[in-house]
Amino acid sequence: MNQNIICWFEIYVKDMERAKKFYNAVLGTAFIDSPVPGDSPDSMKMSFFSPMENQGVSGALIEMPGTKEGDGHCVNTMVYFPCHDSSVEEKRVKEAGGEVSRPKFSIGEFGYCSICIDTEGNPFGLFSME
């Protein structure tokens, strides 16, 4: 199976409408606002980058308490790696020296995620449909 190593990205923002306006001006992309998925906090706002032809990876802008938007000097973008069942890879994280920040949780009809931190302090996600 030919699969991208990254299956999803999130860019954390402070002001959703301002961020959508910026990316629309720079990339010419439209956005599709989404209801809060699965077990996500009710205060979360999510807007998908609109799909483009031959696009292998997509993502969303996320406005949510507890996330840190960028300050121009540090990277605050989350990447997600595809898995058959994210709980399997999640178990390997601690053994490899990382930590599981949020164990596998539902994102409703979109599947499941685990949020982890690598040995360098970088957050990343594991995504699966099971």
C-alpha positions in Angstrom: 0.0 0.0 0.0 1.4 3.4 -1.0 0.7 5.7 2.0 2.0 9.2 3.1 4.1 9.1 6.2 2.0 12.1 7.5 -1.7 11.8 7.1 -2.9 15.0 8.8 -1.7 18.3 10.2 -3.1 21.0 12.5 -2.1 24.6 12.8 -3.1 26.1 16.2 -4.4 29.6 16.0 -5.5 32.3 18.4 -8.2 33.9 16.1 -9.9 31.5 13.7 -11.3 34.1 11.4 -8.1 36.0 11.1 -6.1 32.8 10.4 -8.6 31.7 7.7 -8.3 35.2 6.1 -4.5 34.9 6.1 -4.3 31.4 4.6 -6.9 32.3 2.0 -4.9 35.4 1.0 -1.6 33.5 0.8 -2.7 30.1 -0.6 -6.1 31.0 -2.2 -7.7 28.1 -0.2 -11.2 28.1 1.1 -12.1 26.6 4.4 -14.8 24.2 5.6 -15.9 24.8 9.2 -16.5 21.6 11.2 -18.6 20.8 14.2 -16.6 19.6 17.2 -15.5 16.0 16.5 -15.9 13.1 18.9 -14.6 13.6 22.4 -13.0 17.0 21.6 -13.7 20.0 24.0 -17.0 21.9 23.2 -15.0 25.2 23.0 -12.8 23.9 20.1 -13.2 25.5 16.7 -12.0 23.6 13.6 -11.8 24.6 10.0 -10.6 22.2 7.3 -8.3 23.4 4.4 -10.5 22.7 1.4 -9.4 19.7 -0.6 -7.3 20.2 -3.8 -6.8 17.9 -6.7 -4.1 15.2 -6.1 -3.7 16.3 -2.5 -2.1 13.6 -0.4 -2.3 15.2 3.0 -4.8 17.6 4.4 -5.3 19.5 7.7 -7.1 22.1 9.7 -6.8 25.3 11.6 -7.6 24.7 15.3 -8.6 27.2 17.9 -8.8 25.6 21.3 -8.0 26.4 24.9 -4.9 24.6 26.1 -3.1 24.8 22.7 -0.3 27.3 22.0 -0.4 29.2 18.8 2.9 30.2 17.2 4.9 33.2 18.4 7.1 33.5 15.2 10.0 31.7 16.9 8.7 28.2 17.7 6.8 25.6 15.7 3.3 24.9 16.9 2.0 22.6 14.2 0.9 19.1 14.9 1.5 16.3 12.5 -0.4 13.0 12.6 1.1 9.6 11.5 -1.3 7.0 10.1 -1.6 3.6 11.9 -3.8 0.6 11.7 -4.7 0.9 15.4 -3.1 3.9 17.2 -3.2 2.1 20.5 -0.5 -0.3 19.2 2.0 2.5 18.3 1.0 4.4 21.4 2.3 1.5 23.6 5.7 1.8 21.9 6.0 5.5 22.7 7.0 5.2 26.4 9.4 2.3 25.6 11.1 4.5 23.1 11.6 7.3 25.7 8.6 9.5 24.8 5.3 10.0 26.6 1.6 9.7 25.8 0.0 13.0 26.5 -3.6 11.9 25.7 -4.3 8.2 25.2 -6.4 7.0 22.3 -9.7 8.9 22.0 -12.5 9.1 19.6 -12.9 11.8 17.0 -16.3 10.5 16.1 -16.9 9.3 12.5 -13.3 10.4 11.6 -11.6 7.7 13.7 -9.3 7.8 16.7 -6.2 9.7 17.8 -3.5 9.5 20.4 -1.4 12.6 21.3 2.2 11.8 22.2 5.5 13.7 22.9 8.7 12.6 21.4 12.1 12.5 23.1 12.8 16.1 22.0 9.6 17.5 23.5 7.7 17.7 20.2 4.0 16.7 20.2 2.7 14.4 17.5 -0.4 12.5 16.8 -1.2 8.9 15.9 -4.3 8.4 13.8 -6.3 5.3 13.0 -9.8 4.3 12.0 -9.9 1.4 14.5 
